[in-house]
Amino acid sequence: MEAERYINMTTFDEIVTLLGSEADKPNSVSKVTTLLLDSGIEYEKIKSSLKKRTTNSLLICLTGLPGAGKSSILNCLLKHKDLINFKAAVLAFDPSSKKGGALLGDRIRLTSERPEDSLFFRSVGHRGSLTTLPSNLDAIMAALFHFGYDIVFVETVGLGQTQDSLPEIFDLIVNVQTLTNGDEIQFAKSGLIETGDVIFFNKIENGQNLNLVNVFKQQQMASISDESKPAKVLSGSALQNQGIDDLVSEIMALRNRVK
Amino acid sequence: MTNSHSGAKEIPSRVLISKIGLDGHDRGALIVSRYLKDQGYEVVYSGLHKTPADVASIALQEDVQAIGLSILSGSHLPLIKQLKTELENRNINSVIIFVGGTIPKADEAPLRELGVDGIFPTATPLSKIGEWLKDELQKRKSLKN
């Protein structure tokens, strides 16, 4: 019955109505996310209906190779004791086929037992867009902060050696890499490996292959220039919950800095 | 609904495929997921061992038009009954529900009474599920307009 009331409204009116209603919040969050993703309506258009983002809210991007462990690391973060009291929202992208379909499987890694009102998780098909993330991502993020989420995670589709750059709206970009994709020459190349505030080498169970991580750090130090701040290099294993504390520290350190 | 940034392309319908209860056999669920993906649906696959509350909560967060459940444990009647309650608790009233797996003929009528829209026992051809779902979504769409 509720839904029928909105049928004759335009998508824009529907979004504004939902943003303004306090009743049935979980459904409103979900509906607004769908409407923004489907319509591409821009931030400027809905800005006046949105509450301001709180100073301590965080916007984190997880990117990296397909199968590197982005979803598994996200699961570790959602369960981490220092982050458990933050209301979290997740937008997890997976690729779409040419025909438009998609198998959205990022939830499979999710073992967090957060209460329903402390996690909103939306799986999103990439839908063949020309950019890695939707052009109105800022609108979607702002809507999630409006609904009271403290920390929002965006997990990109698995990326490779060519892609457009990520939008400059994130407080932190975590690039998840593994060491099973070639030797140290790959580190010196361009592309995804140059992305991110933090590079997290995953699947380093009990410190094995740590020497390759050190090679990466040495290469990075040798090429430091004044104008570029080098990415923080971390390593660990989502499977063994190793190295996650270091990543959480990076996130927590942002809390006081983020506007 | 129009999609302003990609022109004429139609927005895919969204389907949740889930395994509910103590049942670890997910081959059927994965085959159906993959088939529906190839038919142009956005399929959210939940993974194994979900409770009725989990399924309702996922359906809400993912804003799906249909929920497909694979059940081979024999507990389909109590599980679906609980799921209906959980969906109602979350104001989800118009989602299509279909069930696949080992469903005895005798249980089909009680399942339909609980609000199940489609029943597809083991060995159902995939195309039958696909055609049915397409029709069912079309029906709901024309009801709305």
Interface residues (C-beta under 8 A of the other chain):
Chain A: M1 E2 A3 E4 I7 T11 D24 P26 N27 S30 K31 T33 T34 L35 D38 S39 G40 I41 S96 S97 K99 G100 G101 A102 L103 L104 G105 R107 I108 L110 E116 F120 F121 R122 S123 G125 R127 G128 S129 P134 S135 N136
Chain B: M1 T2 N3 S4 H5 S6 K9 E10 I11 P12 S33 R34 L36 K37 D38 Q39 G40 Y41 E42 V43 V44 Y45 S46 G47 S57 I58 L60 Q61 E62 D63 R90 N91 I92 N93 S94 K144 N145
